[in-house]
Amino acid sequence: MQVSPPQPNGLFEFSLLNTEEKSSARRGRLTTAHGVIETPVFMPVGTQATVKTLHPTEVAATGAQIILSNTYHLMLRPGVEVIEAAGGLHQFMGWHGPILTDSGGFQVFSLASQVKVTEEGASFRSHIDGSQHLLTPERAVQLQLGYGSDIMMQLDHVIGYPAPQKKYYDAMLRSGRWLQRCIDEHARLGAAERGSFLFGISQGGMDAETRKESARIVAEADVAGCAVGGLSVGEPKEMMLDMLEQTTPELPTYKPRYLMGVGSPEDLWNGVARGIDMFDCVLPTRIARNAAVFTPEGRVSIRNSRFRNHHAPIDPTCDCATCTTFTAAYVHHLFRAEEVLGLRLASVHNLRFLAKTMEVIRKSIEDSSFTAEMGRFMATYRPVVKQEAPV
């Protein structure tokens, strides 16, 4: 069962503009208090209130419409009190577009030590200084409201891959109970009236029926959007896509759908084909800092010897500030010389590559040519090109 579509309140609204008959691809528009987001969209990750190495104006110039920051990291450093005193996260980090904040559940279970989960919440020791903390569903909402997030995520119980299915199932049910507590706290604080809206997260491991049950719980909840969590955590790509195909049909068509932690170019196409509207991942900037760049033919290392005298852009079809100003040979030199500018230029290029990919995807849905465009992309793009010896 799906509840009736919510009425727009001027601060948050999702409109479905186009769909494609041959796939589940959707073209939408998401309105927030800090701006309009055209979907499908990729969100660069600014975990600690910064997209690593880049100025906010550089991030915006890549075509980024919304960025993601993380509750776990920001609660530990600098602390919500500092961010509130600055006037909120937008003011603190100098990004004036929409911001989505993850609740920190994934980081608690992947980074923190001595994690203990009870029905109350997750207690843990900080990976920074060992200090003891308790993150409850209510506290996750309070923190994100303190940050001034446009979109906040529920606290969920994350289980790594692989694990026994019963463990996934119990964590999924707990996430559903925690979701209702987040909803209650969100309402108690009047967060929607302050422009901060809550998304629920479906879980369930790699079992189709558990995934469907979790998706139905989120679908029936009083939330602004629905996320799919617990995927791209080490499982085979085919398994991830199968779980998506089982999950998205259970979610409301009139709410945005967000696949968490996914951001390789081929996964964006595959996710959109299965009905996803929003993506985020550290991948484009993380691999950029390790000299890997996206090209229409695939992912390559700019350290490769063939770029030493390649006095042309990394990608001649790219309009980013890196490709329109510098040559591949220059960026190759920067990485070989261990100059920080190399990390920045590669990051700008990778973010622009993904933003441009989403622009192509959006237009293809509008033109009813998504399936054909996806076929053309998949025919030429290789996720990882065989590496050559660096010079």
Phi and psi in degrees as a GROMACS rama.xvg file:
@    title "Ramachandran Plot"
@    xaxis  label "Phi"
@    yaxis  label "Psi"
@TYPE xy
-121.581  132.989  GLN-2
-70.2335  165.229  VAL-3
-68.3055  149.983  SER-4
-58.1614  136.138  PRO-5
-69.5387  150.944  PRO-6
-81.2596  136.1  GLN-7
-60.6863  142.306  PRO-8
-114.621  10.5224  ASN-9
89.0067  -18.4663  GLY-10
-104.888  -24.9207  LEU-11
-149.938  126.904  PHE-12
-155.051  136.909  GLU-13
-119.033  124.267  PHE-14
-116.205  130.477  SER-15
-92.025  116.84  LEU-16
-97.0858  -41.4267  LEU-17
-147.163  151.555  ASN-18
-134.531  160.63  THR-19
-111.845  132.441  GLU-20
-66.3011  -34.4831  GLU-21
-79.6912  -9.75931  LYS-22
-146.725  -170.74  SER-23
-101.241  15.9238  SER-24
-62.4025  138.786  ALA-25
-130.374  140.686  ARG-26
-114.745  120.833  ARG-27
-136.207  -179.295  GLY-28
-142.448  125.695  ARG-29
-113.938  121.613  LEU-30
-104.024  128.579  THR-31
-126.914  173.121  THR-32
-64.1259  -22.8086  ALA-33
-108.362  14.7034  HIS-34
139.343  170.774  GLY-35
-97.3809  138.846  VAL-36
-119.6  122.963  ILE-37
-85.7065  129.56  GLU-38
-116.136  152.637  THR-39
-66.2569  149.3  PRO-40
-139.263  144.342  VAL-41
-104.93  133.682  PHE-42
-106.927  114.094  MET-43
-60.8572  150.293  PRO-44
-100.703  123.117  VAL-45
-115.811  67.4904  GLY-46
-46.0491  -52.4258  THR-47
-107.412  44.7013  GLN-48
66.9214  29.3178  ALA-49
-161.207  136.853  THR-50
-81.8444  113.539  VAL-51
-48.8934  128.31  LYS-52
76.8538  -7.92647  THR-53
-110.914  144.707  LEU-54
-77.1259  145.697  HIS-55
-53.7839  -34.8456  PRO-56
-67.2895  -31.8276  THR-57
-67.6047  -39.8729  GLU-58
-63.3012  -45.7906  VAL-59
-61.6872  -37.6019  ALA-60
-66.606  -19.7565  ALA-61
-75.3576  -11.7095  THR-62
102.66  6.4067  GLY-63
-64.9163  134.033  ALA-64
-104.928  -25.0331  GLN-65
-152.876  145.218  ILE-66
-123.773  164.802  ILE-67
-115.643  137.409  LEU-68
-125.676  170.545  SER-69
-121.694  130.197  ASN-70
-63.6209  -44.4651  THR-71
-58.3071  -52.3234  TYR-72
-64.1472  -42.6135  HIS-73
-72.8983  -28.2246  LEU-74
-69.6558  -30.6628  MET-75
-82.1756  -36.0676  LEU-76
-159.01  114.367  ARG-77
-91.5114  -5.4349  PRO-78
102.559  145.601  GLY-79
-64.1044  -29.0425  VAL-80
-63.291  -40.456  GLU-81
-64.3219  -43.3346  VAL-82
-66.9724  -40.5468  ILE-83
-63.7928  -41.1519  GLU-84
-65.0676  -27.3477  ALA-85
-77.9742  -10.6094  ALA-86
100.665  13.5299  GLY-87
106.98  168.137  GLY-88
-64.542  -37.8021  LEU-89
-58.2979  -47.1758  HIS-90
-70.1806  -40.0158  GLN-91
-61.3087  -42.9404  PHE-92
-101.569  -1.60956  MET-93
73.2665  23.971  GLY-94
-111.063  117.855  TRP-95
-106.533  7.2828  HIS-96
-88.8066  -174.692  GLY-97
-62.8971  148.789  PRO-98
-130.418  132.392  ILE-99
-107.866  136.603  LEU-100
-116.66  130.364  THR-101
-73.2292  150.893  ASP-102
-73.9802  -17.0029  SER-103
98.3046  -2.17337  GLY-104
-58.0459  -45.4449  GLY-105
-62.5725  -42.9534  PHE-106
-67.9488  -36.0183  GLN-107
-57.3128  -44.3447  VAL-108
-86.2388  -11.5321  PHE-109
-109.907  -24.969  SER-110
-112.89  -40.1769  LEU-111
-72.609  165.007  ALA-112
-115.414  160.209  SER-113
52.0337  48.42  GLN-114
-77.5784  130.159  VAL-115
-129.684  123.242  LYS-116
-104.581  126.446  VAL-117
-126.291  178.616  THR-118
-63.8627  -26.0148  GLU-119
-66.9973  -41.2884  GLU-120
163.999  -157.434  GLY-121
-115.055  120.409  ALA-122
-99.5708  143.842  SER-123
-161.256  167.007  PHE-124
-106.871  137.033  ARG-125
-59.6296  139.637  SER-126
-74.4419  -9.24592  HIS-127
-88.5484  -52.7816  ILE-128
-132.873  5.25296  ASP-129
79.0065  3.55942  GLY-130
-65.1212  149.026  SER-131
-88.5977  137.337  GLN-132
-141.098  156.626  HIS-133
-127.848  119.796  LEU-134
-109.602  114.007  LEU-135
-106.872  165.529  THR-136
-55.6998  -40.9246  PRO-137
-66.1616  -41.54  GLU-138
-66.1099  -37.0658  ARG-139
-60.3975  -41.0123  ALA-140
-67.8886  -43.276  VAL-141
-60.8883  -44.3004  GLN-142
-61.7216  -47.248  LEU-143
-68.2594  -33.1381  GLN-144
-67.3766  -37.4367  LEU-145
-62.9745  -34.1979  GLY-146
-71.2062  -22.5374  TYR-147
82.0356  28.9844  GLY-148
-61.5601  139.345  SER-149
-72.7664  -39.5093  ASP-150
-127.786  125.135  ILE-151
-113.786  151.166  MET-152
-107.116  146.309  MET-153
-64.5566  157.25  GLN-154
-78.1977  125.799  LEU-155
-122.894  162.195  ASP-156
-96.7142  110.253  HIS-157
-97.7981  131.851  VAL-158
-117.748  131.681  ILE-159
-72.1067  168.976  GLY-160
-109.912  137.107  TYR-161
-87.6793  164.262  PRO-162
-158.292  159.975  ALA-163
-60.2923  142.846  PRO-164
-61.6154  -33.1695  GLN-165
-61.5734  -36.0568  LYS-166
-65.3034  -42.5245  LYS-167
-61.0901  -42.7072  TYR-168
-65.9371  -45.2392  TYR-169
-62.8355  -41.1115  ASP-170
-66.3387  -35.6908  ALA-171
-63.3656  -44.7433  MET-172
-64.9107  -40.9964  LEU-173
-62.4556  -41.9623  ARG-174
-58.773  -37.8045  SER-175
-64.8294  -40.3176  GLY-176
-68.1297  -40.688  ARG-177
-65.0257  -33.6311  TRP-178
-58.6748  -45.4676  LEU-179
-63.4699  -36.6779  GLN-180
-65.7944  -37.8858  ARG-181
-63.0672  -43.0018  CYS-182
-60.7042  -45.1382  ILE-183
-63.1286  -42.4755  ASP-184
-69.4759  -38.7635  GLU-185
-59.0434  -42.3856  HIS-186
-70.4986  -42.2312  ALA-187
-59.8805  -38.009  ARG-188
-83.9784  -5.97744  LEU-189
63.6282  37.4599  GLY-190
-64.1114  -37.1099  ALA-191
-62.8884  -39.1144  ALA-192
-66.2752  -17.8453  GLU-193
-99.8102  8.49538  ARG-194
85.8277  15.9542  GLY-195
-117.306  121.277  SER-196
-119.795  148.08  PHE-197
-102.166  134.174  LEU-198
-108.343  143.124  PHE-199
-93.395  160.618  GLY-200
-125.874  123.971  ILE-201
-88.0849  144.051  SER-202
-129.72  -156.119  GLN-203
128.253  5.57614  GLY-204
67.2023  -141.397  GLY-205
-113.664  28.5481  MET-206
-109.288  124.211  ASP-207
-60.3224  -45.3281  ALA-208
-67.4938  -37.406  GLU-209
-66.0281  -41.3276  THR-210
-59.3934  -44.904  ARG-211
-63.8448  -42.3035  LYS-212
-61.8988  -44.5534  GLU-213
-64.0238  -42.3392  SER-214
-61.7236  -37.8012  ALA-215
-67.6738  -35.3707  ARG-216
-61.1319  -46.9836  ILE-217
-67.4425  -38.5776  VAL-218
-61.9828  -33.9589  ALA-219
-88.8869  -5.54121  GLU-220
-81.5945  157.143  ALA-221
-84.915  74.5004  ASP-222
-128.186  159.688  VAL-223
-81.9366  -23.5845  ALA-224
-155.744  166.763  GLY-225
-125.56  126.395  CYS-226
-110.284  154.026  ALA-227
-111.866  114.001  VAL-228
-110.654  173.398  GLY-229
74.118  17.0228  GLY-230
-115.402  168.892  LEU-231
55.4055  45.336  SER-232
-119.022  25.3031  VAL-233
115.904  -8.57366  GLY-234
-75.2753  158.184  GLU-235
-58.6873  147.92  PRO-236
-57.0567  -40.1782  LYS-237
-61.0287  -36.5955  GLU-238
-68.3552  -42.2894  MET-239
-58.9439  -45.9242  MET-240
-66.5655  -36.4028  LEU-241
-63.9803  -42.3259  ASP-242
-64.3498  -36.2666  MET-243
-62.3615  -44.1361  LEU-244
-63.0949  -29.2486  GLU-245
-79.1767  -27.0074  GLN-246
-90.0125  -52.0185  THR-247
-60.0575  -33.0475  THR-248
-63.0561  -19.0157  PRO-249
-85.5433  -9.3502  GLU-250
-93.3518  151.083  LEU-251
-62.0213  141.312  PRO-252
-72.7596  -23.5175  THR-253
-95.4847  8.3866  TYR-254
-118.962  147.579  LYS-255
-65.5191  145.244  PRO-256
-116.092  129.221  ARG-257
-124.115  119.381  TYR-258
-95.3426  114.085  LEU-259
-82.9817  134.108  MET-260
77.2643  22.7302  GLY-261
-121.522  130.896  VAL-262
-159.813  11.7702  GLY-263
-77.5159  148.583  SER-264
-53.7123  -45.0548  PRO-265
-65.947  -31.8557  GLU-266
-72.8642  -29.3027  ASP-267
-64.1895  -48.0597  LEU-268
-59.7656  -47.1712  TRP-269
-65.0434  -36.7458  ASN-270
-68.4934  -43.5427  GLY-271
-61.7981  -40.9554  VAL-272
-60.0534  -21.6789  ALA-273
-106.53  16.9053  ARG-274
95.4718  16.2223  GLY-275
-90.1481  142.864  ILE-276
-108.7  -25.9548  ASP-277
-136.806  141.951  MET-278
-138.318  155.423  PHE-279
-147.881  154.729  ASP-280
-172.978  148.554  CYS-281
-79.6556  -10.4061  VAL-282
-50.4421  -52.7231  LEU-283
-60.5002  -37.9798  PRO-284
-84.3678  -30.985  THR-285
-66.4144  -47.603  ARG-286
-69.9228  -29.5366  ILE-287
-61.4521  -39.0402  ALA-288
-70.3007  -11.3532  ARG-289
-111.2  23.207  ASN-290
75.8328  12.2378  ALA-291
-94.6432  132.747  ALA-292
-130.668  149.622  VAL-293
-84.5408  140.541  PHE-294
-136.696  164.77  THR-295
-58.7827  -24.4316  PRO-296
-89.497  -13.517  GLU-297
143.589  -174.748  GLY-298
-90.048  129.7  ARG-299
-134.133  163.353  VAL-300
-95.6219  124.724  SER-301
-69.8763  -10.3612  ILE-302
-75.8527  -14.3833  ARG-303
-55.4299  144.873  ASN-304
-60.5214  -27.9694  SER-305
-66.1468  -15.0689  ARG-306
-91.1294  -4.59836  PHE-307
-58.2984  -40.2928  ARG-308
-119.677  30.3672  ASN-309
-90.549  89.5525  HIS-310
-90.5625  58.3937  HIS-311
-148.935  166.11  ALA-312
-60.4523  157.35  PRO-313
-53.5316  -44.6086  ILE-314
-136.787  108.56  ASP-315
-64.6252  -15.8397  PRO-316
-89.9031  -3.65896  THR-317
-92.1028  138.847  CYS-318
-106.017  19.2872  ASP-319
-72.9205  165.865  CYS-320
-63.3877  -27.4461  ALA-321
-71.3568  -52.0514  THR-322
-72.3727  -25.7231  CYS-323
-88.0714  -5.13674  THR-324
-120.335  -38.1223  THR-325
-122.559  160.985  PHE-326
-96.2788  162.297  THR-327
-60.87  -36.0329  ALA-328
-61.2157  -38.5918  ALA-329
-68.6504  -44.8538  TYR-330
-64.9991  -39.3325  VAL-331
-55.7174  -47.0713  HIS-332
-60.1402  -43.4654  HIS-333
-59.6122  -41.6189  LEU-334
-70.3527  -39.1609  PHE-335
-65.4259  -33.1596  ARG-336
-87.9157  -0.379369  ALA-337
58.9138  41.0691  GLU-338
-88.8206  135.572  GLU-339
-61.3373  -30.2944  VAL-340
-57.2697  -31.6146  LEU-341
-60.0313  -43.2013  GLY-342
-61.2634  -40.4865  LEU-343
-68.7211  -44.7862  ARG-344
-66.18  -39.0484  LEU-345
-67.2285  -36.9044  ALA-346
-65.4179  -43.7782  SER-347
-58.2752  -46.1559  VAL-348
-62.1099  -47.1373  HIS-349
-65.0886  -39.5731  ASN-350
-65.5541  -39.3681  LEU-351
-66.736  -38.07  ARG-352
-58.3661  -44.3086  PHE-353
-71.5667  -39.5236  LEU-354
-62.6854  -41.5868  ALA-355
-67.2013  -38.0012  LYS-356
-57.4606  -43.4155  THR-357
-68.2519  -33.3017  MET-358
-63.0936  -43.0787  GLU-359
-63.2618  -42.5895  VAL-360
-61.167  -47.7039  ILE-361
-59.9162  -45.0282  ARG-362
-65.8152  -37.7534  LYS-363
-66.8722  -33.5952  SER-364
-68.0212  -41.9825  ILE-365
-60.279  -37.1343  GLU-366
-89.8935  2.9592  ASP-367
58.5061  35.2778  SER-368
-122.835  18.7763  SER-369
-58.5913  -49.172  PHE-370
-60.5146  -41.1976  THR-371
-66.2158  -43.1815  ALA-372
-64.7617  -39.5  GLU-373
-63.0702  -40.4642  MET-374
-60.9958  -41.778  GLY-375
-64.9549  -41.6057  ARG-376
-62.8372  -49.4036  PHE-377
-65.4624  -25.7436  MET-378
-71.9061  -23.4418  ALA-379
-114.94  -24.309  THR-380
-87.693  127.147  TYR-381
-110.581  121.419  ARG-382
-53.3655  -43.2594  PRO-383
-136.662  117.767  VAL-384
-85.3543  141.742  VAL-385
-53.7586  127.981  LYS-386
-77.1406  139.995  GLN-387
-96.3853  164.463  GLU-388
-70.4834  131.204  ALA-389
-67.6965  155.745  PRO-390
